[in-house]
C-alpha cells in the first residue's frame, strides 16, 4: 500500500487511518522512529516479549525484547 503525504511546516506527517487501523496504532501510542539507509522507519513501540507477550524481565537483544523465560527456552534449542 502506498499513500503520499506531505510534511507540514512543523515537520509532522499524518499516518493514514487505513495504515493505523491495519497496524492497530491508536492515539497516544508510542512509535519508534529510525533511519535505515535512505529510508525512515516507523515502528509501533512494543513493551513485551516478541515470543510470549510477557511484559516483565525483558532484555533487549538486537532491538527485540525477549523475556528471561523465552531466553532460557532458546538456549535449550
Phi, psi and omega in degrees: 000133180228122178229130179274137174222148177259148175278133180278180185292349176260006178085014183266153174223141180270130174275121184303145182304321181301320180286317178301317180296315182298324182262007180054047176263121182251165177304136180080358174296147177272142177238142171273137179233122178209167179250150176225102186065236179262012181256147172258126182252127171249128183224133178299128181287121181252139179239038179216164180300134181292342182264313188242350179087359178301141181254006183243156179050053182270143177236135179274118178233114182051047179065021175237139178269128181226133179281161182300324181298315180289328176297318178299319179296319180295326180295334181274359181279000000 
